[in-house]
Amino acid sequence: MKRWLPHPVVSLTLCVLWLLLNQTADAANLLLGALLGIVVPLLVRNLQPLGYPRMRAPLTFIRLMGMAGVEIVRSCFNVSRIILFADYRQVNAQFIRIPLTITDPYGLAMLSCLINMTPGTVWVEILPERYELSLHVFDLHDEAWWIDTIKTRYEQPLIEIFETEAARGDPA
């Protein structure tokens, strides 16, 4: 079964999305959706050299996505207000460095996505010599707040979700 349907949840999701996009559940679209659900995961499985990630804490993931959604909307309003009404000479755009603990590539990718989706912040790079994240903040007022926010609100839940105890250095 795993050979033909390596990721049943992905297959089911693809089929449902196909039906939603076509706004019909007739036999032809059900067949095509099922075919897409089977063929697409088989074709792209070699694009995942590390395999698919295992989500270890789904409730933490849901809380993280909810918190990130609120933060993105709040940031949209703040950046819009600055762009529309603030004096550009008072904007304090700066780069900051944030030491990272997370090592899982999927966790780092998710952290990058969350940071880049939030208006006013851009993930620049990971500085390899100290394993620090270089982050550009559009209007920086408190560097310590940013470091604490990234470490506690984003990085800690991602470590819970993606990293194993062995990778974190916790005793098994």
C-alpha positions in Angstrom: 0.0 0.0 0.0 2.8 2.4 0.9 4.3 1.9 -2.6 1.3 3.2 -4.4 0.0 5.6 -1.8 3.1 6.8 0.1 1.3 9.7 1.8 -2.5 9.0 2.1 -3.2 12.4 3.8 -1.5 14.3 1.0 -3.4 12.2 -1.6 -6.7 12.8 0.0 -6.0 16.5 0.3 -5.1 16.8 -3.4 -8.3 15.0 -4.3 -10.4 17.2 -2.1 -8.7 20.4 -3.4 -9.3 19.3 -7.0 -13.0 18.8 -6.3 -13.2 22.2 -4.5 -11.5 24.0 -7.3 -13.9 22.4 -9.9 -16.9 22.9 -7.6 -18.3 19.6 -8.6 -18.1 16.0 -7.4 -19.2 14.2 -10.6 -17.6 10.8 -11.5 -15.1 12.3 -14.0 -13.7 14.8 -11.4 -13.7 12.2 -8.6 -11.6 9.9 -10.9 -9.3 12.7 -11.9 -8.9 13.9 -8.3 -8.1 10.4 -7.2 -5.6 10.0 -10.0 -3.9 13.3 -9.1 -3.9 12.2 -5.4 -2.0 9.0 -6.4 0.3 10.2 -9.2 1.5 13.6 -7.8 3.0 12.1 -4.5 4.6 9.4 -6.6 6.2 11.9 -9.0 7.5 14.3 -6.3 8.7 11.8 -3.7 12.3 12.1 -5.0 12.2 15.9 -4.4 12.2 15.2 -0.6 15.7 13.9 0.0 15.2 13.9 3.8 11.7 12.3 3.6 8.6 14.0 4.8 8.7 15.6 8.2 6.9 14.1 11.1 4.7 16.5 13.1 5.3 15.6 16.7 2.9 18.1 18.4 -0.1 18.9 16.2 -1.8 21.0 18.9 1.3 23.1 19.2 1.3 23.5 15.4 -2.3 24.7 15.5 -1.6 27.2 18.3 1.5 28.4 16.4 -0.5 29.0 13.2 -3.2 30.9 15.1 -0.7 33.1 16.9 1.2 33.7 13.7 -2.0 34.6 11.8 -2.8 37.2 14.5 0.8 38.5 14.4 0.7 38.8 10.6 -2.6 40.8 10.6 -1.4 43.0 13.5 1.9 43.7 11.6 0.0 44.5 8.4 -1.8 47.3 10.2 1.4 48.6 11.9 3.4 48.6 8.7 0.5 50.2 6.7 0.2 52.9 9.4 4.0 53.6 9.2 4.0 53.8 5.4 0.9 55.9 5.1 1.2 58.3 8.1 4.7 58.3 9.6 7.6 60.5 8.7 10.0 58.2 6.8 13.0 59.8 8.6 11.7 58.5 11.9 11.6 54.9 10.7 14.4 52.9 12.3 15.1 50.0 9.9 17.9 47.8 11.2 19.5 44.4 11.0 19.6 42.3 14.2 21.1 38.9 15.0 19.2 36.2 16.8 21.0 33.1 18.1 19.2 29.9 17.0 18.8 26.6 18.8 16.7 24.8 16.2 18.6 22.6 13.8 15.9 20.6 11.9 15.8 21.8 8.3 12.0 21.6 8.2 11.7 23.7 11.3 14.1 26.2 9.9 12.1 26.4 6.7 8.9 26.9 8.7 10.6 29.6 10.8 11.8 31.3 7.6 8.2 31.2 6.1 6.7 32.6 9.3 9.2 35.5 9.5 9.0 36.4 5.9 5.1 36.3 5.9 5.1 38.9 8.6 5.2 42.4 7.1 8.1 44.4 8.3 10.5 41.5 8.8 12.8 39.7 6.4 14.9 36.6 7.1 18.3 37.6 5.5 20.5 34.6 6.3 21.9 32.2 8.9 25.4 33.3 9.8 27.2 29.9 10.0 30.1 31.0 12.3 27.7 31.4 15.3 24.5 29.9 14.0 22.7 33.2 14.2 19.8 34.4 12.2 20.3 37.8 10.5 16.9 39.5 10.5 15.9 42.8 8.9 13.3 44.7 10.9 11.4 47.6 9.1 10.9 49.7 12.3 13.0 48.5 15.2 12.3 49.9 18.6 13.4 47.1 21.0 15.9 44.6 19.8 15.5 42.5 23.0 11.8 42.2 22.4 12.4 40.9 18.8 14.9 38.3 20.0 12.6 37.1 22.8 9.6 37.0 20.4 11.5 34.9 17.8 13.0 32.6 20.4 9.8 32.0 22.5 6.9 32.5 20.1 8.3 30.9 17.0 11.5 28.8 17.6 10.4 27.0 20.8 7.1 25.7 19.3 8.9 24.7 16.1 11.5 22.7 18.1 8.5 20.9 19.9 6.9 20.2 16.5 9.9 19.1 14.4 12.9 18.0 16.5 13.4 14.7 18.2 14.7 14.5 21.7 18.0 13.2 20.4 18.4 16.2 18.1 17.7 18.6 21.0 20.2 16.8 23.2 17.5 15.9 25.8 18.0 12.6 27.6 15.9 9.9 26.1 
